[in-house]
Amino acid sequence: MIKKPELLAPAGTLEKLKMAILYGADAVYLGGKAFGLRAFGGNFTREELKEAVDFAHARGRKVYVTVNIFPHNSDLVGLPDYLKYLDEIKVDALLVADLGVFMMCRELIPEMELHISTQANNTNWATVNAWKKLGAKRVVLAREMSLAEIREIREKCDVDLEMFMHGAMCISYSGRCLLSNYFTGRDSNRGSCAQSCRWKYALVEETRPGQYFPIAEDERGTYIMNSKDMCLMPNIRDVIESGVDSLKIEGRMKSVHYAASVVKAYRLAIDAYFADPEHFEVQQLWLDELEKVSHRTYTTGFYYHQPTADDQIYGKTSYDQTSEFVGLVRSYDAATGWAVVEQRNNMKLGQEIEVFQPTGPLYRQKITAMKNADGESIDVAPHPQMILSMKMEQPVEPYTILRRDITQTKQ
């Protein structure tokens, strides 16, 4: 019998963590202010880390903290104290990539569950078993793995396996990249990637400086290293039946809207499979949900074949999305039908919005009435994160996302 896999979501900030959990994540992964590989992902202070753990544990969910940099000697100075603090606040597991950091964890906090990061390039069963012998509870498989390889590792390894199923693909092997270091001085392997691979490039011949030759048939240049995003939703049956223990969504630097929408889509899909595996089919509603958030064109990555030119985006670096996040419901008064809303984008009377709830039904309505914080009627909510009241056609839950079709922005 297939075990129901954990749905693991990114949490770049405390707000994103709360949204991911409320919209269906079983566990979240996040970073502190140091020792993780997303230095610009928001990240958590020590006080926020404790609040995050308390929030998750109160709802029966787990928190994993990244300690997956490749440290230099200077990086090790504050590490022991940080590890002891994570153990003290009862973090559920740490993600590590460096062998020295791994052994330090084993010595200082021996009861802490350790997961081996994808940065460790885990691509075969021998490596996975070696980490298990050292004491690892889980191994995160590299993005460069095929379904067939994952199945073989599952057969030969008795340890928790985690795999990526949605989000950005890296141009470099399992994230090990030096482009950012070279162009900007920001070290990708110590948490400061500038995503240089997404920039536009042209070819320059040494003896003809200043003459830029396009690499493709395009006068503007080409985004030769700009990979499409991974999306395995259409193939979620294969993913589940591969036997991995945790399914990971990439995106700690993505938005609150991304965290909620992607998590809920995969939550519904996983639950539907286990409710009736024999008759399970991927629903168009789930696929549509993944189109609403900011993303690059989707691909299955390495899952079924080696990526080709079709898995790259040569003409642009911009993202696609069909909806935009305009408001977050803070509370709702059932007696009056009014909700208190925190504005996240300019919105005005007459616009149609979609009401996207953590557990309640998805529905659409027009904005028919709004009031500012003083109770005065307003036609438009233009100020960033202003607090307002909005008349709702149906009951809504706290943390409900209000969003609109992107085409309405031009109206």
Solvent accessible surface area in square Angstrom, and as a share of the most:
residue,aa,sasa,rsa
1,M,239,1.07
2,I,62,0.32
3,K,134,0.57
4,K,90,0.38
5,P,3,0.02
6,E,25,0.11
7,L,0,0.00
8,L,0,0.00
9,A,0,0.00
10,P,3,0.02
11,A,0,0.00
12,G,1,0.01
13,T,45,0.26
14,L,31,0.15
15,E,50,0.23
16,K,28,0.12
17,L,0,0.00
18,K,39,0.16
19,M,0,0.00
20,A,0,0.00
21,I,1,0.00
22,L,48,0.24
23,Y,3,0.01
24,G,13,0.12
25,A,0,0.00
26,D,49,0.25
27,A,0,0.00
28,V,0,0.00
29,Y,13,0.05
30,L,0,0.00
31,G,1,0.01
32,G,3,0.03
33,K,129,0.55
34,A,51,0.40
35,F,31,0.13
36,G,10,0.10
37,L,10,0.05
38,R,76,0.28
39,A,52,0.40
40,F,111,0.46
41,G,4,0.04
42,G,38,0.37
43,N,14,0.07
44,F,1,0.01
45,T,52,0.30
46,R,92,0.33
47,E,129,0.58
48,E,57,0.26
49,L,2,0.01
50,K,99,0.42
51,E,81,0.36
52,A,0,0.00
53,V,2,0.01
54,D,73,0.38
55,F,27,0.11
56,A,0,0.00
57,H,72,0.32
58,A,81,0.63
59,R,107,0.39
60,G,68,0.65
61,R,69,0.25
62,K,97,0.41
63,V,0,0.00
64,Y,3,0.01
65,V,0,0.00
66,T,4,0.02
67,V,1,0.00
68,N,12,0.06
69,I,8,0.04
70,F,42,0.17
71,P,28,0.18
72,H,106,0.47
73,N,132,0.68
74,S,81,0.52
75,D,30,0.16
76,L,60,0.30
77,V,128,0.74
78,G,38,0.36
79,L,2,0.01
80,P,43,0.27
81,D,85,0.44
82,Y,14,0.05
83,L,0,0.00
84,K,107,0.45
85,Y,35,0.13
86,L,0,0.00
87,D,56,0.29
88,E,125,0.56
89,I,15,0.08
90,K,144,0.61
91,V,8,0.05
92,D,39,0.20
93,A,0,0.00
94,L,0,0.00
95,L,3,0.01
96,V,0,0.00
97,A,7,0.05
98,D,38,0.19
99,L,101,0.50
100,G,44,0.42
101,V,1,0.01
102,F,0,0.00
103,M,76,0.34
104,M,43,0.19
105,C,0,0.00
106,R,93,0.34
107,E,129,0.58
108,L,63,0.31
109,I,7,0.04
110,P,78,0.49
111,E,161,0.72
112,M,17,0.08
113,E,55,0.25
114,L,3,0.02
115,H,0,0.00
116,I,0,0.00
117,S,3,0.02
118,T,11,0.06
119,Q,15,0.06
120,A,18,0.14
121,N,38,0.20
122,N,0,0.00
123,T,36,0.21
124,N,62,0.32
125,W,106,0.37
126,A,54,0.42
127,T,37,0.22
128,V,0,0.00
129,N,35,0.18
130,A,50,0.39
131,W,28,0.10
132,K,83,0.35
133,K,175,0.74
134,L,75,0.37
135,G,28,0.27
136,A,7,0.05
137,K,94,0.40
138,R,13,0.05
139,V,0,0.00
140,V,0,0.00
141,L,1,0.00
142,A,3,0.03
143,R,27,0.10
144,E,26,0.11
145,M,6,0.03
146,S,29,0.19
147,L,14,0.07
148,A,72,0.56
149,E,76,0.34
150,I,4,0.02
151,R,100,0.37
152,E,72,0.32
153,I,4,0.02
154,R,56,0.21
155,E,142,0.64
156,K,97,0.41
157,C,5,0.03
158,D,115,0.60
159,V,13,0.08
160,D,27,0.14
161,L,0,0.00
162,E,0,0.00
163,M,5,0.02
164,F,15,0.06
165,M,0,0.00
166,H,3,0.01
167,G,2,0.02
168,A,13,0.10
169,M,10,0.05
170,C,48,0.29
171,I,62,0.31
172,S,25,0.16
173,Y,116,0.44
174,S,0,0.00
175,G,15,0.15
176,R,105,0.38
177,C,15,0.09
178,L,123,0.61
179,L,46,0.23
180,S,0,0.00
181,N,43,0.22
182,Y,180,0.68
183,F,95,0.39
184,T,58,0.34
185,G,64,0.62
186,R,90,0.33
187,D,33,0.17
188,S,11,0.07
189,N,25,0.13
190,R,85,0.31
191,G,2,0.02
192,S,25,0.16
193,C,42,0.25
194,A,20,0.16
195,Q,73,0.32
196,S,2,0.01
197,C,12,0.07
198,R,17,0.06
199,W,103,0.36
200,K,103,0.44
201,Y,43,0.16
202,A,41,0.32
203,L,108,0.54
204,V,67,0.38
205,E,65,0.29
206,E,159,0.71
207,T,109,0.63
208,R,115,0.42
209,P,106,0.66
210,G,54,0.52
211,Q,89,0.40
212,Y,147,0.56
213,F,73,0.31
214,P,60,0.38
215,I,82,0.42
216,A,43,0.33
217,E,182,0.82
218,D,36,0.19
219,E,171,0.77
220,R,139,0.51
221,G,4,0.04
222,T,1,0.00
223,Y,24,0.09
224,I,61,0.31
225,M,37,0.17
226,N,1,0.00
227,S,11,0.07
228,K,39,0.16
229,D,2,0.01
230,M,9,0.04
231,C,7,0.04
232,L,0,0.00
233,M,0,0.00
234,P,74,0.46
235,N,38,0.20
236,I,0,0.00
237,R,78,0.29
238,D,40,0.21
239,V,0,0.00
240,I,1,0.01
241,E,66,0.30
242,S,4,0.03
243,G,27,0.26
244,V,4,0.02
245,D,18,0.09
246,S,0,0.00
247,L,0,0.00
248,K,11,0.05
249,I,1,0.01
250,E,20,0.09
251,G,6,0.06
252,R,16,0.06
253,M,97,0.43
254,K,35,0.15
255,S,58,0.37
256,V,11,0.06
257,H,7,0.03
258,Y,5,0.02
259,A,4,0.03
260,A,0,0.00
261,S,0,0.00
262,V,0,0.00
263,V,1,0.00
264,K,25,0.11
265,A,1,0.01
266,Y,0,0.00
267,R,35,0.13
268,L,73,0.36
269,A,0,0.00
270,I,0,0.00
271,D,54,0.28
272,A,35,0.28
273,Y,7,0.02
274,F,51,0.21
275,A,86,0.67
276,D,62,0.32
277,P,58,0.36
278,E,141,0.63
279,H,128,0.57
280,F,19,0.08
281,E,125,0.56
282,V,46,0.26
283,Q,82,0.37
284,Q,115,0.51
285,L,95,0.47
286,W,16,0.06
287,L,48,0.24
288,D,56,0.29
289,E,9,0.04
290,L,1,0.00
291,E,69,0.31
292,K,20,0.09
293,V,0,0.00
294,S,38,0.24
295,H,4,0.02
296,R,4,0.01
297,T,58,0.34
298,Y,43,0.16
299,T,14,0.08
300,T,33,0.19
301,G,1,0.01
302,F,41,0.17
303,Y,6,0.02
304,Y,88,0.33
305,H,88,0.39
306,Q,133,0.59
307,P,47,0.29
308,T,78,0.45
309,A,62,0.48
310,D,111,0.57
311,D,13,0.06
312,Q,36,0.16
313,I,18,0.09
314,Y,89,0.34
315,G,32,0.30
316,K,77,0.33
317,T,52,0.30
318,S,59,0.38
319,Y,90,0.34
320,D,50,0.26
321,Q,62,0.28
322,T,63,0.37
323,S,7,0.05
324,E,19,0.08
325,F,26,0.11
326,V,0,0.00
327,G,0,0.00
328,L,0,0.00
329,V,0,0.00
330,R,90,0.33
331,S,49,0.32
332,Y,53,0.20
333,D,67,0.35
334,A,86,0.67
335,A,100,0.78
336,T,70,0.41
337,G,10,0.09
338,W,55,0.19
339,A,1,0.01
340,V,55,0.32
341,V,0,0.00
342,E,14,0.06
343,Q,3,0.01
344,R,57,0.21
345,N,56,0.29
346,N,66,0.34
347,M,0,0.00
348,K,81,0.34
349,L,63,0.31
350,G,48,0.46
351,Q,17,0.08
352,E,65,0.29
353,I,0,0.00
354,E,8,0.04
355,V,0,0.00
356,F,7,0.03
357,Q,3,0.01
358,P,11,0.07
359,T,113,0.66
360,G,18,0.17
361,P,93,0.58
362,L,66,0.33
363,Y,20,0.08
364,R,119,0.43
365,Q,6,0.03
366,K,115,0.49
367,I,2,0.01
368,T,87,0.51
369,A,31,0.24
370,M,4,0.02
371,K,72,0.30
372,N,32,0.16
373,A,86,0.66
374,D,120,0.62
375,G,46,0.44
376,E,103,0.46
377,S,98,0.63
378,I,32,0.16
379,D,100,0.52
380,V,57,0.33
381,A,0,0.00
382,P,57,0.36
383,H,114,0.51
384,P,118,0.74
385,Q,109,0.48
386,M,35,0.15
387,I,79,0.40
388,L,2,0.01
389,S,30,0.19
390,M,0,0.00
391,K,74,0.31
392,M,7,0.03
393,E,110,0.49
394,Q,75,0.33
395,P,96,0.60
396,V,10,0.06
397,E,45,0.20
398,P,70,0.44
399,Y,55,0.21
400,T,0,0.00
401,I,0,0.00
402,L,0,0.00
403,R,0,0.00
404,R,8,0.03
405,D,53,0.27
406,I,59,0.30
407,T,79,0.46
408,Q,20,0.09
409,T,76,0.44
410,K,186,0.79
411,Q,150,0.67
